[in-house]
Amino acid sequence: MSIFYNLLFLSVSFIFCTSSIAYCETIGERFHRETKHTRVQVLKDLIAPKPPKPSDFKEYTNKPKIKLPPADFRGISFEDALLKRRSIREYSKGAITLRELSQLLFSAQGITGKIYGTYLRTAPSAGALYPFEIYVIANNVEQLKQGIYHYSVRDHSIVLLKEGDFKKDLLKASIDQEMVRDAGVVFLLSAIFDRTRSKYGERGYRYVYMEAGHISQNLYLQATSIGLGSTVIGAFFDDDINRLIDVDGKKEAVIAVQTVGKL
Ligand SMILES: Cc1cc2nc3c(=O)[nH]c(=O)nc-3n(C[C@H](O)[C@H](O)[C@H](O)COP(=O)(O)O)c2cc1C
């Protein structure tokens, strides 16, 4: 009986919301309204309960760690990279070198400074809270076993989490966008929301999405600058992608997938 009433309620709501007599706020509009800054809201936010801040760095202990070479690659100028940057979806079969991978990871989240005990990075972050963890799926990288790695920001190294060929899983999870299979590396930009929510509450989600864009553009420009091709991917099956790196999709979730391959 309750199924009948649920269906009836859904049908009536659908007809009501899609008719011209009513206007129902969409989930996106509601999110924007409820997280917008007004003078009153800013004060309310100050005293609103917030989640505790998780640790600044995610650590995988007891896993093989690989030190990356120094990120000292110097490519074309910033201005030329801006002019040249395009989303490139077709790659040659060449392997990405460890030096190139090192440079790409550094451009995404490398440490470039320290202030009052907080490490600062290549991409800006609201409140210097750095919600992102970067995972690398190595399809074809010189000197690296195929597998899924985590970027350890503090010591510029990578940790092998799962060894194996993940191209098929990636392809399925990325709605058959073939570039994830052909790219030498695929980056997963994964956010731990509570790092940002611990200070900014629900508005923090806006900041997290903005930061994914900063990191992605760093990867784009860096790839361009050192002669590689890249594309960011927003269209993927979230649960499938999250499962690859064993994150729950709630406390931590992949926000963007980005391919990099040889031209
Ligand atoms: C948030 C976002 C999501 C995107 N998702 C995809 C995607 O799923 N697949 C794809 O092929 N390109 C994707 N793109 C790349 C855009 O298609 C591309 O940036 C756009 O066509 C402009 O071309 P350009 O990057 O070469 O200047 C995405 C870009 C952004 C910023």
The ligand as an ORCA input file, in Angstrom:
! r2SCAN-3c Opt
* xyz 0 1
  C      34.352     20.240    -16.013
  C      34.712     19.694    -17.380
  C      34.293     18.427    -17.727
  C      34.655     17.893    -18.958
  N      34.298     16.612    -19.242
  C      34.695     16.065    -20.410
  C      34.384     14.707    -20.694
  O      33.771     13.996    -19.928
  N      34.817     14.208    -21.897
  C      35.535     14.961    -22.794
  O      35.894     14.436    -23.856
  N      35.851     16.243    -22.525
  C      35.455     16.816    -21.363
  N      35.803     18.117    -21.073
  C      36.644     18.885    -22.011
  C      35.807     19.871    -22.807
  O      35.026     19.167    -23.750
  C      36.732     20.891    -23.488
  O      37.420     21.631    -22.518
  C      35.953     21.858    -24.387
  O      35.417     21.177    -25.492
  C      36.817     23.004    -24.881
  O      37.918     22.518    -25.618
  P      39.449     22.774    -25.208
  O      39.651     22.224    -23.823
  O      40.243     22.039    -26.231
  O      39.681     24.250    -25.257
  C      35.426     18.659    -19.869
  C      35.838     19.951    -19.504
  C      35.500     20.453    -18.270
  C      36.011     21.818    -17.877
*
